[in-house]
Amino acid sequence: QKEVEQDPGPLSVPEGAIVSLNCTYSNSAFQYFMWYRQYSRKGPELLMYTYSSGNKEDGRFTAQVDKSSKYISLFIRDSQPSDSATYLCAIPTYSGAGSYQLTFGKGTKLSVIP
Amino acid sequence: NAGVTQTPKFQVLKTGQSMTLQCAQDMNHNSMYWYRQDPGMGLRLIYYSASEGTTDKGEVPNGYNVSRLNKREFSLRLESAAPSQTSVYFCASSEVEARTVFSNQPQHFGDGTRLSIL
């Protein structure tokens, strides 16, 4: 089982819809959870992060962590065409010898149709 | 403020040729990273440098070498390119040292080098 799993989609929704993007992870010791957004032909950029369980809200975006089921979600309210991008979850994972690396999900490609 | 700059943006190589991808950051970050991104595989770490003067292997280091030239620059070299190395390569940097317990420090990415090997 891979450490971080993400459905690659693609996902297509009409403008104004609520979008739910999800990842599962394998190690219950993980504490930090991140979402990156990647526009076409660009590098990923950090969108949001959460620590431990619970929700974090930033404008139209909400990141949610359910540690009991090892499930993380990103919700986008009132989705806009400008939200069309690939969304990647990312979790710092221990790689040995005191080092941590960022393990990414495969990314979900989202299209918001006007 | 340029952030992370990668050169070149595009390159086509023949099998067996060598090439160095260049990366520079102007944010005074300690840690730098090289990833490759392939369809269906996501982002995979090739090498990273926790601080100036150190480098370590990531998930997929075979066929690559790196050099942390100074705090700003981190290069990735393909000594003998193979078609399996056709990919989009991203360089990233972060303030936090890679060997510490991770915090909320983000990794800042360049816009990638699109490399095709025929």
Interface residues (C-beta under 8 A of the other chain):
Chain A: Q6 P8 Y32 M34 R41 K42 G43 P44 E45 L46 Y49 Y51 L88 P92 A97 G98 S99 Y100 Q101 L102 F104 G105 K106 G107
Chain B: V4 Y33 G40 M41 G42 L43 L45 Y48 A50 D56 G58 E59 F90 A92 A98 R99 T100 V101 F102 S103 N104 P106 Q107 H108 F109 G110 D111 G112
